[in-house]
Amino acid sequence: MVHLRRLRLVRALIQVGRIPVATAKEVLGHVDDESPGRTMRLGAALWALPQPPVPEEDDPAVTAARREVERLLTEVRWESVRELGDLSPVHRSLVTTLIRLGYGWNAEVPVPYARLMHQAARDLDFLETHESDAEKAEMAVASAVLFEPVLRALHRLAQEEESARRYGIVRERRAPRTRAPHMGAVPHRARRRALPREGPSTSRVPPTGFEPALPP
């Protein structure tokens, strides 16, 4: 049973999470490490997962992003995360992600998302159904790898639903626009009737007096 559970975790890391084999071994090493407490054990296993590159310290955008992250964490009252700060690779990855956005961003925008994620973190309740700390660490890693794509898909589906509620699904068809007749315009049929027939007697050129005489 333990072997099958570990095999499923390895498949989740490599096949679903596309994590390199060396990184997967490092994660599993933290899962099996019994020396730290439960919180540190879970944190070490999660921190070993791939993270975005560390931003350059002398970049002014880094300072601005850190300031907004600090405001965000203060707003949602995540005190432990604030105390850890840059020691957490996840904290650094958030700073890096904000820099990559490439446009103006402030802390007020992600506050509702952070609160929703705090509710989603209740998946730790599921960890309590497992007895050993090793099983809890395995499930925490599996949840981070497998559930993140689910959250991303749910977010996109929620956007589709909200868009349909706001704007509808089928675009309303508009009636064809009729062109108003120009002032003084003559209908096509009447215009045709008004034109004279071709022939000498119906010429529209006024007589000049030099026309050749017609034979009798």
C-alpha positions as CSV (number, residue, x, y, z in Angstrom):
1,M,0.0,0.0,0.0
2,V,2.8,2.4,0.9
3,H,4.7,1.5,-2.3
4,L,1.6,2.2,-4.5
5,R,0.9,5.5,-2.7
6,R,4.5,6.6,-3.3
7,L,4.3,5.5,-6.9
8,R,1.2,7.6,-7.5
9,L,3.0,10.6,-6.0
10,V,6.1,10.1,-8.2
11,R,3.8,9.9,-11.3
12,A,2.0,13.1,-10.2
13,L,5.3,14.9,-9.8
14,I,6.9,13.8,-13.1
15,Q,4.0,13.2,-15.4
16,V,1.5,15.8,-14.3
17,G,3.7,18.4,-12.7
18,R,6.5,17.8,-15.3
19,I,9.0,18.1,-12.5
20,P,12.6,16.9,-13.2
21,V,13.6,13.6,-11.7
22,A,16.3,15.2,-9.6
23,T,13.8,17.7,-8.1
24,A,11.3,15.0,-7.5
25,K,13.9,13.1,-5.5
26,E,14.6,16.2,-3.5
27,V,10.9,16.6,-2.7
28,L,10.6,13.0,-1.6
29,G,13.7,13.4,0.6
30,H,11.9,16.2,2.5
31,V,8.8,14.1,2.7
32,D,10.7,11.2,4.4
33,D,12.7,13.5,6.7
34,E,11.4,13.0,10.2
35,S,13.8,15.4,12.0
36,P,11.8,18.7,11.6
37,G,8.3,19.3,13.0
38,R,5.2,18.8,10.9
39,T,4.9,22.4,9.7
40,M,8.6,22.6,8.7
41,R,8.4,19.2,7.0
42,L,5.4,20.2,4.9
43,G,7.0,23.6,4.1
44,A,10.4,22.0,3.1
45,A,8.6,19.6,0.8
46,L,6.5,22.3,-0.8
47,W,9.4,24.8,-1.1
48,A,11.4,22.2,-3.0
49,L,8.9,22.3,-5.9
50,P,10.1,24.3,-8.9
51,Q,9.8,28.1,-8.5
52,P,10.3,31.1,-10.8
53,P,13.9,32.5,-10.9
54,V,14.8,35.0,-8.2
55,P,14.5,38.6,-9.4
56,E,17.5,40.9,-9.3
57,E,17.8,42.9,-6.2
58,D,18.8,46.2,-7.8
59,D,15.8,46.3,-10.1
60,P,13.4,49.1,-9.1
61,A,10.5,46.9,-10.1
62,V,11.5,44.4,-7.4
63,T,11.2,47.0,-4.7
64,A,7.8,48.2,-6.0
65,A,6.5,44.6,-6.2
66,R,7.7,43.7,-2.7
67,R,6.0,46.8,-1.4
68,E,2.7,45.8,-2.9
69,V,3.1,42.2,-1.7
70,E,3.6,43.5,1.8
71,R,0.5,45.6,1.5
72,L,-1.4,42.5,0.3
73,L,-0.3,40.3,3.1
74,T,-1.1,43.0,5.6
75,E,-4.6,43.4,4.2
76,V,-5.4,39.7,4.4
77,R,-3.6,39.3,7.8
78,W,-1.2,36.5,6.8
79,E,1.2,37.2,9.6
80,S,3.3,34.1,9.4
81,V,3.9,34.6,5.7
82,R,4.9,38.2,6.3
83,E,7.4,37.2,8.9
84,L,9.0,34.6,6.6
85,G,9.1,37.1,3.7
86,D,11.8,36.3,1.2
87,L,12.9,33.2,3.1
88,S,9.9,31.5,1.4
89,P,10.5,30.8,-2.3
90,V,6.8,31.0,-2.8
91,H,6.9,34.6,-1.5
92,R,9.7,35.3,-4.0
93,S,7.8,33.7,-6.8
94,L,4.9,36.0,-6.1
95,V,7.2,39.0,-6.4
96,T,8.6,37.7,-9.6
97,T,5.1,37.0,-11.0
98,L,4.0,40.6,-10.3
99,I,7.1,41.9,-12.1
100,R,6.3,39.8,-15.2
101,L,2.8,41.3,-15.5
102,G,4.4,44.3,-17.2
103,Y,1.7,46.9,-16.3
104,G,0.5,48.8,-13.3
105,W,-0.6,46.7,-10.4
106,N,-1.5,47.4,-6.8
107,A,-2.3,45.3,-3.8
108,E,-6.1,45.9,-3.9
109,V,-6.5,43.8,-7.0
110,P,-5.6,40.3,-5.7
111,V,-7.1,40.7,-2.2
112,P,-10.3,38.9,-3.1
113,Y,-8.3,36.1,-4.8
114,A,-6.1,35.8,-1.7
115,R,-9.1,35.4,0.5
116,L,-10.6,32.7,-1.8
117,M,-7.2,30.9,-1.7
118,H,-7.3,31.0,2.1
119,Q,-10.6,29.1,1.9
120,A,-9.1,26.7,-0.6
121,A,-6.3,26.0,1.8
122,R,-8.9,24.2,3.9
123,D,-7.8,21.1,1.9
124,L,-5.4,20.6,4.8
125,D,-8.5,19.2,6.6
126,F,-8.1,16.2,4.2
127,L,-4.5,15.7,5.5
128,E,-5.9,15.1,9.0
129,T,-7.5,11.9,7.7
130,H,-4.0,10.4,7.3
131,E,-2.2,9.0,10.3
132,S,1.5,9.4,9.7
133,D,3.3,12.7,9.1
134,A,4.9,11.1,6.0
135,E,1.4,10.5,4.5
136,K,0.4,14.1,5.3
137,A,3.5,15.4,3.6
138,E,2.8,13.3,0.6
139,M,-0.8,14.5,0.3
140,A,0.3,18.1,0.7
141,V,2.7,17.7,-2.2
142,A,0.2,15.9,-4.3
143,S,-2.4,18.5,-3.6
144,A,0.0,21.3,-4.7
145,V,0.9,19.6,-7.9
146,L,-2.5,18.1,-8.9
147,F,-4.9,20.7,-7.6
148,E,-3.3,23.8,-9.0
149,P,-4.4,22.9,-12.6
150,V,-7.9,22.2,-11.2
151,L,-8.0,25.7,-9.6
152,R,-6.9,27.2,-12.9
153,A,-9.5,25.4,-14.9
154,L,-12.2,26.3,-12.3
155,H,-11.2,30.0,-12.6
156,R,-11.5,29.9,-16.4
157,L,-14.9,28.2,-16.2
158,A,-16.1,30.8,-13.6
159,Q,-15.1,33.5,-16.1
160,E,-17.0,31.8,-18.9
161,E,-20.1,31.6,-16.7
162,E,-19.9,35.2,-15.5
163,S,-19.4,36.4,-19.0
164,A,-22.4,34.5,-20.2
165,R,-24.5,36.0,-17.4
166,R,-23.4,39.5,-18.1
167,Y,-23.3,39.6,-21.8
168,G,-25.2,36.6,-23.0
169,I,-24.0,33.7,-25.2
170,V,-25.7,34.4,-28.6
171,R,-25.2,37.9,-30.0
172,E,-28.5,39.5,-30.9
173,R,-29.1,39.9,-34.6
174,R,-29.8,43.5,-35.7
175,A,-32.3,44.3,-38.4
176,P,-30.7,45.3,-41.7
177,R,-30.3,49.0,-42.0
178,T,-32.3,50.6,-44.9
179,R,-30.8,53.5,-46.7
180,A,-32.9,56.6,-46.7
181,P,-33.6,58.0,-50.2
182,H,-31.7,61.1,-51.1
183,M,-33.7,64.3,-51.3
184,G,-35.0,64.9,-54.7
185,A,-34.0,61.5,-55.9
186,V,-36.2,59.9,-58.6
187,P,-37.1,56.2,-58.3
188,H,-35.2,54.0,-60.7
189,R,-38.4,53.0,-62.7
190,A,-39.6,56.5,-62.9
191,R,-36.2,57.7,-64.0
192,R,-36.2,55.2,-66.8
193,R,-39.7,56.3,-68.0
194,A,-38.5,60.0,-67.9
195,L,-35.6,59.4,-70.3
196,P,-36.5,60.1,-74.0
197,R,-36.2,57.5,-76.7
198,E,-33.2,57.6,-78.9
199,G,-33.8,59.1,-82.4
200,P,-33.4,62.3,-84.4
201,S,-36.7,63.8,-83.4
202,T,-35.9,63.3,-79.7
203,S,-32.4,64.7,-79.7
204,R,-31.8,66.7,-76.6
205,V,-29.2,68.9,-78.5
206,P,-30.8,72.3,-79.4
207,P,-30.9,73.1,-83.2
208,T,-28.1,75.3,-84.6
209,G,-29.5,76.0,-88.1
210,F,-26.7,74.2,-89.9
211,E,-28.1,70.7,-89.8
212,P,-28.2,69.0,-93.2
213,A,-31.6,68.8,-94.9
214,L,-33.3,65.5,-94.7
215,P,-34.5,63.8,-97.9
216,P,-38.3,64.0,-98.5
